[in-house]
Amino acid sequence: MGNKTLFKNIKEILEAASVCNRCILRFCGIKIYTDYISKADIEKAIQQLIGQPSNIQTENEAGDHSSSNNCPTSKRFLPNPCALCLGILQTACDEVILKLDDVVKKSLHKFHDFILQVSLPVVIDLRDVIYIM
């Protein structure tokens, strides 16, 4: 039980410092790559880490509430970048990865599977070390 409260405290501190969920998983030492794939997987992994039941709402359920409102459409919300990865690991990258996947599948190459590896700049590692101190 001590680890779950420790992870919960770490999560709260990192969220207060505007750190993205993927970086929270990195700080907690989660190395299973399937936990980083989708937003739902990330939320599920965090909930399991801190020992809370997951109450993940799908995007369709969240979008139904705004369609019944007669207000004008709002401007696109641009969230602040993560304080550690500077937005490199945030959800905006998910769209680029899906586009790459589509291009590879539509190409005339023999193989349709690929692995995308992202190497972070050294500055990101330095920010992690400084943030821990």
Stockholm file with secondary structure:
# STOCKHOLM 1.0

chainA/1-133         MGNKTLFKNIKEILEAASVCNRCILRFCGIKIYTDYISKADIEKAIQQLIGQPSNIQTENEAGDHSSSNNCPTSKRFLPNPCALCLGILQTACDEVILKLDDVVKKSLHKFHDFILQVSLPVVIDLRDVIYIM
#=GR chainA/1-133 SS CHHHHHHHHHHHHHHHTTCCHHHHHHHTTCCCGGGGSSHHHHHHHHHHHHTCCCCCCCHHHHHHHHHTCCSCCCCCCCCCCCTTTTTTTSTHHHHHHHHHHHHHHHSCCSCCCCCCCCCCCHHHHHHHHHHHC
#=GC SS_cons         CHHHHHHHHHHHHHHHTTCCHHHHHHHTTCCCGGGGSSHHHHHHHHHHHHTCCCCCCCHHHHHHHHHTCCSCCCCCCCCCCCTTTTTTTSTHHHHHHHHHHHHHHHSCCSCCCCCCCCCCCHHHHHHHHHHHC
//
